[in-house]
Amino acid sequence: MQQPLTMDTQKEFQILVRRKIPYLSEGLWIVVFSLSLVMALFYFFMLPTKNASGEMATAYYILVVPGWLKKLSAVASFGLLIVTSLYFIARLKTPGVLIVSDNSIFIKGKQLDLTIPFSNIKRIYFNDLMNLLRQPKDKMQIVIQQKSNKTTVFFLANYDDADLAIGTFSKINNAEFAFYEDNMTTMHDDDD
């Protein structure tokens, strides 16, 4: 039988939770990617005019570029502006509070009320996020993987709370702990 976690007081942390609407977020990403491919095709088609004068590039566009590509690239350019904006709006993070009590973790926020008992926790990952150049972004992402393989992902709103959060979570007896794994399925890749 597992001994309960004993803390003097509950620990609270301000967090940011990305509210994803699964099909909407993925659908918008597919549309953005598709429109980008159309624009890349148009770019490669116009590549021979790279060093040409404006008049020659215009003549090449009028005489050589197929009509379907002209229409498709016009729709893609306007579509990218609109769909990219919608995609980033859909990815906004909402503030919440993480409460670690004696036997459960509570995540509360706008339209969010989640309770995770310690007995359901399989692993907890701590990711100190890096940019593409592998420089620290001063953002701590925490991923809680439950025994049912459901994952809960959130960011600490205040990076300075990272050490306290790691210390608090380390008192959970039945969970495994890991730090950043490149092959882990989380949201760190699509974070700005």
C-alpha positions in Angstrom: 0.0 0.0 0.0 1.3 3.4 -1.0 2.0 5.9 1.7 0.2 9.2 1.1 2.1 12.3 0.3 2.5 14.6 3.3 2.9 18.3 2.7 2.7 21.1 5.1 0.4 23.1 2.8 -0.9 22.7 -0.7 1.4 24.1 -3.4 -0.1 26.3 -6.0 1.5 27.3 -9.3 0.3 29.7 -12.0 0.2 27.8 -15.3 -0.7 28.3 -19.0 -2.8 25.7 -20.7 -3.1 25.5 -24.4 -6.8 24.7 -25.1 -6.8 22.7 -28.3 -9.8 21.8 -30.3 -8.4 18.6 -31.8 -10.0 18.6 -35.2 -10.0 22.4 -35.7 -6.3 22.8 -34.7 -5.2 19.9 -36.9 -7.4 20.9 -39.8 -6.1 24.5 -39.7 -2.5 23.2 -39.7 -3.2 21.0 -42.7 -4.8 23.9 -44.6 -1.8 26.2 -43.7 0.6 23.5 -44.9 -1.3 23.0 -48.1 -1.5 26.7 -48.9 2.2 27.0 -48.2 2.9 24.2 -50.7 0.9 26.0 -53.4 2.9 29.2 -52.7 6.2 27.2 -52.9 5.1 25.7 -56.2 4.4 29.2 -57.5 7.8 30.4 -56.2 9.6 27.6 -58.0 7.7 28.3 -61.1 8.7 31.9 -61.1 12.3 31.1 -60.1 13.7 31.7 -63.7 12.8 35.4 -63.3 14.8 35.8 -60.2 17.4 38.1 -61.8 15.1 39.5 -64.6 13.8 43.0 -64.7 10.3 43.7 -63.4 8.9 44.0 -67.0 10.4 40.6 -68.0 9.1 39.0 -64.8 5.6 40.4 -65.6 5.8 39.1 -69.2 6.9 35.7 -67.9 4.0 35.7 -65.5 1.5 36.6 -68.1 2.8 34.3 -70.9 4.2 31.3 -69.2 2.5 30.7 -65.8 -0.6 28.6 -66.3 -4.0 30.2 -65.5 -4.8 27.5 -62.9 -1.6 28.3 -61.0 -2.3 32.1 -61.2 -5.8 31.6 -59.6 -4.6 29.0 -57.1 -1.6 31.2 -55.9 -3.9 34.2 -55.5 -6.3 32.2 -53.4 -3.4 30.7 -51.4 -1.9 34.1 -50.7 -5.1 35.5 -49.2 -6.0 32.2 -47.6 -2.6 32.1 -45.8 -3.2 35.4 -44.2 -6.6 34.4 -42.9 -6.0 30.8 -42.0 -2.6 31.5 -40.3 -4.3 34.1 -38.1 -7.0 31.6 -37.2 -4.5 28.9 -36.5 -2.5 31.1 -34.0 -5.8 32.2 -32.3 -6.7 28.6 -31.9 -3.4 27.9 -30.2 -3.6 30.6 -27.5 -2.8 29.7 -24.0 -5.3 30.3 -21.2 -4.2 31.0 -17.6 -4.9 28.5 -14.8 -3.8 27.3 -11.4 -2.1 24.0 -10.6 -2.7 22.8 -7.1 -0.7 19.9 -5.7 -2.5 18.5 -2.6 -1.7 15.4 -0.4 -3.1 12.9 -2.9 -4.1 14.6 -6.1 -3.2 17.3 -8.6 -5.9 19.8 -9.5 -5.8 22.0 -12.6 -8.4 24.8 -12.6 -8.9 27.6 -15.1 -11.5 29.1 -17.4 -13.7 26.2 -18.5 -11.2 23.7 -17.1 -11.5 21.6 -14.0 -9.3 18.6 -13.9 -8.3 16.2 -11.1 -5.5 13.7 -11.4 -5.1 11.3 -8.4 -1.5 10.4 -7.7 -2.4 6.7 -8.1 -3.2 7.4 -11.8 0.1 9.0 -12.6 2.6 6.9 -14.6 5.2 9.5 -15.5 5.9 13.2 -15.2 8.2 14.9 -17.7 9.9 18.3 -17.2 10.9 20.0 -20.4 13.1 23.1 -20.3 12.1 24.3 -23.7 14.7 25.3 -26.3 14.5 27.1 -29.6 15.7 25.7 -32.9 19.3 26.8 -32.1 19.1 24.8 -28.8 19.1 27.9 -26.7 16.9 28.0 -23.6 13.6 29.8 -24.0 13.1 30.2 -20.2 9.8 28.2 -20.4 9.1 25.1 -18.4 6.7 22.6 -19.8 5.3 19.8 -17.6 3.7 16.7 -19.0 1.7 14.3 -16.8 1.2 10.9 -18.4 -1.5 8.8 -16.7 -1.6 5.0 -16.6 -4.3 5.2 -19.2 -1.7 6.9 -21.5 -3.7 10.2 -21.4 -1.3 13.1 -21.3 -1.9 16.5 -19.7 0.4 19.3 -20.9 0.9 22.8 -19.4 3.5 25.5 -19.0 4.5 27.2 -15.8 3.5 30.9 -16.1 6.5 31.9 -14.0 9.8 30.2 -15.0 11.3 31.0 -11.6 8.9 28.5 -10.1 10.5 25.6 -12.0 12.7 24.4 -9.1 9.9 24.5 -6.6 7.6 22.6 -9.0 10.2 19.9 -9.6 10.7 19.6 -5.8 7.0 19.4 -5.2 6.3 16.8 -7.8 9.3 14.7 -6.7 7.3 13.9 -3.5 4.9 11.8 -5.5 6.0 8.3 -4.7 4.5 6.2 -7.5 5.4 8.3 -10.5 8.5 8.1 -12.7 10.3 11.3 -13.5 12.1 12.3 -16.7 13.6 15.4 -18.2 13.3 16.4 -21.8 13.1 13.7 -24.4 13.2 14.5 -28.1 10.9 11.7 -29.1 8.3 12.5 -26.5 4.8 13.4 -27.9 4.1 16.8 -26.5 3.5 20.3 -27.7 7.0 21.7 -27.4 7.8 21.5 -31.1 5.0 23.8 -32.1 5.5 26.4 -29.4 6.9 29.7 -30.6 
